[in-house]
């Protein structure tokens, strides 16, 4: 009898795996390995191999592999993923989305499904002809297409004749009104499909190598399982996969109202638990700048975590996130000594070419610079090629999306190493980085590390406050909340009346300070460092029981 379920959580920093006994519900074994972005099958395979060895389990004893992934969430928060053009059809108020292009075309239908204006096919053809070399996928949203989808279907056919790339129509994935949200939902599917396709391919390769012939199930943001092909075809459904598993693990720990906080490497996720049950967002989830019609747990995600990039500007301004970099402590002082490159402004991160990717990188001014030494800062690239700002970021995003490069810099994880709170990597590199950046602010390395952790806790605190305000009054006060402590006249402090439940490797080090700021308590359940993977396995158990 197949008596085990594997739960996997592939995050921006680590891939976690757990082995759950279906009879007792106990965790038999767990594994944590670095996520290998260049080859996702490698990290997944290492986690599965380690897990099966530790549990002494044969492949045929596994009932299913249940997958939680924050890769989709991370890519949205960091504004990565496929380059998407969103085509909006009909007379609507213009709006923006964080995609390559949002373009508006005449056409659309009325509320009773009658054509309001003919589709401007000639303009559409010229539009696609100009976009096809700039984008990886298209999203189409026509006014009242849930009543009459004909203009979306004609547009989809026209695009297919001009450019054989994926097209996502809003009428297939949203039946609700609201053009902005429907367009965002279609755009999100288009943006995430390539990421999910690569991820699923990596998981399936890893399973095949270990002769795991059981089903692979991806956890959707609403806590429902999706088979692999469905997860690719409707990739937007996975955007809150990680938070859904977080919420289910947290809900299993209490019968009271609480906030479940998962502090990962790239993002922090918040989910509300009421009476021991995770809540669903009634109007669709919001991820970063994306308000969608995607059904998901009531949650909020922001780009702040253990590996968020700490940047010191030319004028001494300090910012943290939303982008993720590999911590200095995890790259090794002997390979990338910070004293050789780290500084303020455009010297705050190092772009590194994966050694295995050398032969895959296309020729360009940028890649030629990277090939010469294997690494360079944006400052060096600008000096050598003249590339900088948005044009450089576009090229770097393209290389990152293909997993040909990675970036390293100072992070909250490094700050924890400096202060001796964790010992996971090379503390010498973290100390050197803190000294260099601290000197720019007139601080010792230790004081700089304390400032970074203080600011990180403040960002998580503000995120929690804004989440509660949004779900209570449907208004965001992000600007006010983030600047309230610097207001010359007004002083505002917040407290919350329910406890926090901490999940994730960095949670134990950052959430106690956050709880103190909010005048509440925080608890850390057993195995909370792999809580997301456990949540995936729990959902899988409920589905297959």
Secondary structure, DSSP 8 states (H G I E B T S, - for coil): ---EEEEEEE-SSEEEEEEEETTT--EEEEEEEE--TT-HHHHHHHHHHHHHHHHT--GGGEEEEEEEE-HHHHHHHTT-S--EEEEEESS------SSSEEEEES--B-TTS-BSS---HHHHHHHHHHHTTT-SEEEEEETTTTT--HHHHHHHHHHHHH--SEEEEGGGT--SS-HHHHHHHHHHHHHHHHHHHHHHHHHHHHHHHTT--SEEEEE-TTS-EEEHHHHHHTGGGGTTHHHHHHHHHHHTT-SS-EEEEEE-SS-EEEEEEETTEE-B-TT--EETTEE-----BSEEEES-STTEEEEE-TTS-EEEEEEE-EEGGGT-TTTS-GGGT--SGGGSEEEEE-GGGGGGS--SHHHHHHHHHSEEEHHHHHHHH---HHHHHHHHHHHHHTT-EEEEE--HHHHHHHTTS--SS-HHHHHHHHHHHHHHTT--HHHHHHHHHHHHHHHHHHHHHHHHHHHHHS---HHHHHHGGG-SS-------SSEEEEESTTHHHHHHHHHHHTT--EE--TTGGGHHHHHHHHHHHHHH-
